Amino acid sequence: MPGSPDLSQDIIARCEALGFAIAGICDARPSDHAADFRAWLAAGKHSSMTYLADLADTRLDPRRVMPDVRSIIVVADRYAPRTPPEPEHDTFASPAPAEPQGIIARYARGRDYHDVIKRRLHHLADQLRAELPGSEFRTVVDSAPVMEREHAARAGVGWVGKHTLILHPRLGSWFLLGCILTNLPLTPTLADSTSDSLPDHCGTCTRCIDACPTSAITERSVDASRCISYLTIERELPIDPAFFVPIGDRIFGCDVCQEVCPFNTRPDALSPTQDAPFSAYAPRQSFFPLLEILGWSQSDRSHALGPTALKRASLEMFKRNALIAAGNALRTQDHAPLRTRIHQLAHDPAEPELVRLTAQQVLANLQSTNSNDAPR
């Protein structure tokens, strides 16, 4: 019956049966961190993501999303195994392949998580709605202004690490989050605890802060205007050339803060089931040849990206990102076709201004680098 521990435990068991790595339940109440969030917005750390400010009041109180919400079911979907950093990124730069390539963040290498998570949450909500007359549910996977990470911490899914991502003491942080808002008065996972989160095990570790290529991370805060994930995925405007070199070969997102986290690289063994990503996230492609991207048409982009979250970035943004990565590749190896293509894009009036401007900035940076390296 609603409100009983048995129902809450049954719901969590159903989430796990659907393949979610972790599930939990929390009360639906306003954020405890409203002042911090508003200060972050006031400092402009959301950069061009104006929707965060526009819907700040709604984001801070789930009752503005669903007026009669009583509880929130939170799930975490594993999308990558907890393993040591990828060899090619141990020093945050790939070796120079014969054909320069751009790397994709792990979460976007398989099927689009919005669809993968929401399909299963809809299934669960439909089941519960049929079994519990009068119950209401709203599934959320980045589709409504909800503070998923705060609710995840309250639901016992993990704690918020210094890099602002949810961390689990045994399972790490390679998770995507989804929520179901409901009018059912469910028993919270941490109902018998004196804390609203699992214990914080970050301690004095600052690896994520120290390793961030653009110094975007301060303790439990990220300045989006400096974050490579924001710059390559969300920002539709030109990128400050000061960030070109730190971006390296990343053309969509950045995993550095998770790659260096001890909870993602600790040697204690997990069972294959615990550490296995959900099958839908099996990588389709981890890299794209930069020259290929710089020749894409709209149809080429659609075909190459397929059913992945990579669709978040437009063709112009992908070319901008690939140009930046190409400039970095040319600093260490000459690649005549790539250099020629950058020149073409810099002077092609048919290309969008974002692409032409970025190509011109990349060429200017390369010329400056060559001048500085010349014998004196």
C-alpha positions in Angstrom: 0.0 0.0 0.0 1.2 3.6 -0.6 3.6 4.8 2.1 4.6 1.3 3.1 8.2 0.2 3.2 7.2 -2.9 1.2 6.0 -0.8 -1.7 9.1 1.3 -1.8 11.3 -1.8 -1.7 9.2 -3.4 -4.4 9.7 -0.3 -6.6 13.4 -0.3 -6.1 13.5 -4.1 -6.9 11.6 -3.3 -10.1 14.1 -0.6 -11.1 17.0 -3.1 -10.6 15.1 -5.7 -12.6 15.0 -3.2 -15.5 18.8 -3.0 -15.5 19.4 0.2 -13.4 22.6 -0.1 -11.4 21.2 1.8 -8.4 17.7 3.0 -7.4 16.4 5.0 -4.4 13.5 7.1 -3.2 13.4 10.5 -1.5 10.8 12.9 -0.3 9.9 15.7 -2.8 10.8 18.9 -1.2 12.5 22.2 -2.2 16.3 22.3 -2.7 18.5 22.8 0.3 21.0 24.7 -1.8 18.9 27.4 -3.3 21.2 30.2 -2.2 24.3 28.5 -3.6 22.5 27.9 -7.0 21.4 31.5 -7.2 24.9 32.7 -6.4 26.3 30.4 -9.1 23.8 32.0 -11.6 24.6 35.5 -10.4 28.3 34.9 -11.0 27.4 34.0 -14.6 28.8 30.5 -14.3 25.9 29.1 -16.3 27.3 31.0 -19.3 25.0 30.9 -22.3 22.6 28.3 -20.7 20.0 30.9 -20.0 17.3 28.3 -19.5 18.9 27.5 -16.1 18.3 31.1 -14.9 14.9 31.4 -16.6 13.5 28.4 -14.8 15.5 28.7 -11.5 12.4 28.9 -9.2 10.9 25.8 -10.9 14.2 23.9 -10.7 14.5 24.5 -7.0 11.1 23.1 -6.1 9.7 19.9 -7.7 6.2 21.0 -6.7 6.4 23.5 -9.5 6.9 20.7 -12.0 4.2 18.4 -10.5 2.0 20.2 -7.9 0.9 17.2 -6.0 4.3 15.4 -6.0 5.1 13.6 -2.7 8.1 11.3 -3.6 10.8 11.0 -6.2 12.1 7.7 -7.5 15.7 8.1 -8.7 17.6 5.6 -10.9 21.3 5.5 -12.0 22.2 3.9 -15.3 25.7 2.7 -15.7 27.1 3.7 -19.1 30.8 2.8 -18.8 32.8 0.2 -16.7 34.8 1.3 -13.7 38.3 0.9 -15.2 41.6 2.7 -15.2 41.8 5.7 -17.6 42.0 5.0 -21.3 45.7 4.5 -22.2 45.6 7.2 -24.8 44.3 9.7 -22.3 46.6 9.0 -19.3 48.2 12.4 -20.0 45.0 13.8 -21.4 46.2 13.8 -25.0 46.0 11.0 -27.6 49.0 9.8 -29.5 49.2 11.1 -33.0 47.5 8.5 -35.2 48.1 8.5 -39.0 44.6 10.2 -39.4 44.0 12.8 -36.6 40.9 12.0 -34.7 38.6 13.6 -32.2 37.4 11.8 -29.0 33.8 11.5 -27.8 32.8 11.5 -24.1 31.9 8.0 -23.0 28.3 8.8 -22.2 27.6 9.6 -25.9 29.2 6.6 -27.5 26.1 4.4 -27.3 22.4 5.0 -27.7 20.9 8.2 -26.5 20.4 7.9 -22.8 17.3 10.1 -22.9 15.5 7.4 -24.8 17.1 4.4 -23.1 16.3 5.5 -19.6 12.9 7.1 -20.3 11.5 4.0 -22.1 12.1 1.9 -19.0 10.8 4.5 -16.6 7.7 4.9 -18.7 7.2 1.1 -18.5 7.5 1.2 -14.7 5.2 4.2 -14.3 2.6 2.4 -16.5 2.8 -0.7 -14.4 2.4 1.2 -11.1 -0.4 3.4 -12.5 -2.4 0.3 -13.4 -1.8 -1.4 -10.0 -2.4 1.7 -7.8 -5.6 3.6 -8.8 -5.3 7.3 -8.3 -1.5 7.3 -8.5 0.2 9.8 -10.8 3.7 9.7 -12.3 5.9 12.0 -14.4 9.2 10.6 -15.8 12.1 13.0 -16.1 15.4 12.5 -18.0 16.7 16.0 -18.6 13.2 16.8 -19.8 12.1 19.0 -17.0 13.8 21.5 -14.7 14.6 19.1 -11.8 17.7 19.0 -9.6 18.4 15.3 -10.4 21.8 15.1 -8.5 20.4 16.6 -5.3 17.5 14.2 -5.4 19.9 11.3 -6.2 21.9 12.1 -3.1 18.8 12.3 -0.9 17.7 9.0 -2.3 20.9 7.2 -1.3 22.2 6.8 -4.8 25.5 8.4 -3.8 27.0 11.7 -2.6 27.8 14.7 -4.7 31.6 14.6 -5.4 33.9 17.6 -5.6 33.4 17.5 -9.4 29.6 17.8 -8.8 28.8 14.4 -10.1 27.1 11.6 -8.1 29.7 9.2 -6.6 28.9 5.8 -5.2 31.6 4.3 -2.8 31.8 1.0 -4.7 30.4 1.7 -8.1 32.1 5.1 -9.0 30.5 7.8 -11.1 29.9 6.5 -14.6 26.2 7.0 -14.3 23.3 8.8 -16.0 20.3 9.8 -13.8 16.6 9.5 -14.3 13.6 10.3 -12.0 10.0 9.6 -11.6 7.9 12.2 -9.7 4.9 10.7 -8.1 2.0 11.6 -5.8 2.6 8.4 -3.8 3.9 9.0 -0.2 6.7 6.5 -0.5 9.2 5.6 2.2 12.6 7.2 1.5 15.6 5.0 1.1 17.4 6.9 3.8 14.4 7.1 6.1 16.3 5.6 9.0 19.4 7.7 8.5 20.4 11.0 10.1 21.8 12.2 6.8 20.2 13.1 3.5 23.0 11.4 1.6 25.5 8.6 1.7 28.7 9.6 3.6 31.0 11.8 1.7 34.2 9.9 0.9 36.0 12.5 -1.2 38.1 13.5 1.9 41.1 15.6 1.0 41.4 14.3 -2.5 41.4 17.0 -5.2 42.4 14.9 -8.3 39.4 16.1 -10.3 40.1 19.7 -9.5 43.8 19.4 -10.2 43.3 17.5 -13.5 40.7 19.7 -15.1 42.3 21.0 -18.3 40.6 24.4 -18.1 40.5 24.9 -14.3 36.7 24.8 -14.4 36.3 22.9 -11.2 36.3 24.3 -7.7 35.1 22.2 -4.8 31.6 21.1 -5.7 31.1 23.7 -8.3 31.8 23.9 -12.0 32.2 27.1 -14.0 30.4 26.1 -17.2 32.0 29.0 -19.1 35.3 27.1 -18.7 34.1 23.5 -18.9 35.0 21.5 -22.0 31.8 19.6 -21.9 29.8 22.9 -22.0 32.1 24.5 -24.6 31.8 21.5 -27.0 28.2 20.4 -26.4 26.1 23.4 -25.2 27.9 26.5 -26.5 26.6 27.6 -29.9 28.8 30.6 -30.0 32.6 30.9 -30.8 34.9 29.4 -28.2 37.6 31.7 -26.7 40.9 30.7 -28.4 42.5 30.6 -24.9 40.7 27.3 -24.5 41.8 25.8 -27.8 44.9 24.0 -26.6 43.3 22.7 -23.3 40.5 21.2 -25.3 43.0 18.9 -27.0 41.4 16.3 -29.2 38.0 16.4 -27.5 35.2 17.1 -29.9 32.2 16.3 -27.7 32.4 16.4 -23.9 35.2 15.6 -21.5 35.8 12.8 -19.1 39.0 13.9 -17.3 37.5 14.5 -13.9 36.0 11.0 -13.9 39.0 9.4 -15.4 41.2 10.5 -12.5 38.7 9.8 -9.7 39.9 7.0 -7.4 36.4 5.6 -7.1 36.5 4.9 -10.9 40.0 3.3 -10.8 40.3 1.6 -7.4 41.7 -1.9 -7.7 39.0 -3.7 -5.5 37.1 -6.0 -7.8 33.4 -5.7 -8.7 31.4 -8.5 -10.1 30.9 -8.5 -13.9 27.2 -7.6 -13.3 28.0 -4.7 -11.0 30.6 -3.2 -13.3 28.9 -3.9 -16.7 27.2 -0.9 -18.5 23.6 -1.3 -19.6 23.8 -3.0 -22.9 22.3 -0.1 -24.9 25.4 2.0 -24.1 27.7 -0.3 -26.0 30.0 2.1 -28.0 29.1 2.6 -31.6 32.2 4.8 -32.1 34.6 6.4 -29.7 36.5 8.6 -32.2 35.7 10.4 -35.5 38.4 11.3 -38.1 38.7 15.1 -38.0 39.0 15.5 -41.7 35.8 13.5 -42.1 33.9 15.8 -39.8 35.2 18.9 -41.7 33.7 17.5 -44.9 30.3 16.6 -43.4 27.0 17.7 -44.9 23.8 17.7 -42.8 22.9 14.2 -44.1 26.5 13.0 -43.3 26.2 14.2 -39.8 22.8 12.5 -39.3 24.1 9.2 -40.6 27.3 9.4 -38.6 25.7 10.3 -35.3 22.8 7.9 -35.5 20.7 7.2 -32.4 23.1 8.8 -29.9 23.2 11.9 -27.7 25.8 13.4 -30.1 22.8 14.9 -31.9 22.9 17.7 -29.2 25.6 19.4 -31.2 24.8 21.0 -34.5 26.8 20.5 -37.7 28.4 23.9 -37.2 29.4 23.1 -33.6 30.9 19.8 -34.7 33.0 21.5 -37.4 34.0 24.2 -34.9 35.1 21.5 -32.4 36.9 19.5 -35.1 38.7 22.6 -36.3 40.0 23.2 -32.7 41.1 19.6 -32.4 42.7 19.7 -35.9 44.8 22.8 -34.9 46.0 20.9 -31.8 46.9 17.8 -33.9 48.8 20.0 -36.4 51.0 21.3 -33.6 52.5 17.8 -33.2 52.3 16.4 -36.7 51.8 17.9 -40.2 48.9 16.6 -42.1 48.6 18.3 -45.5 45.0 17.4 -46.3 43.8 18.6 -42.9 45.7 21.8 -43.1 44.3 22.4 -46.6 40.8 21.8 -45.4 41.2 24.3 -42.6 42.3 26.9 -45.2 39.3 26.1 -47.3 36.9 26.5 -44.5 38.5 29.8 -43.4 37.7 31.4 -46.7 34.5 29.6 -47.9 31.6 32.1 -47.9 29.2 29.2 -48.0 30.3 28.1 -44.5 28.5 29.5 -41.4 30.3 32.3 -39.7 31.1 30.2 -36.7 33.0 27.7 -38.8 34.9 30.4 -40.8 35.8 32.3 -37.7 37.1 29.3 -35.9 39.1 28.2 -38.9 40.7 31.6 -39.1 41.5 31.6 -35.4 43.0 28.1 -35.6 45.2 29.2 -38.5 46.3 32.3 -36.6 47.2 30.2 -33.6 49.2 27.8 -35.8 51.0 30.7 -37.4 51.8 32.2 -34.0 53.1 28.8 -32.8 55.3 28.4 -35.9 56.7 31.9 -35.5 57.5 31.3 -31.9 59.3 28.0 -32.8 61.3 29.6 -35.5 65.1 29.9 -34.9 66.2 33.3 -33.6 
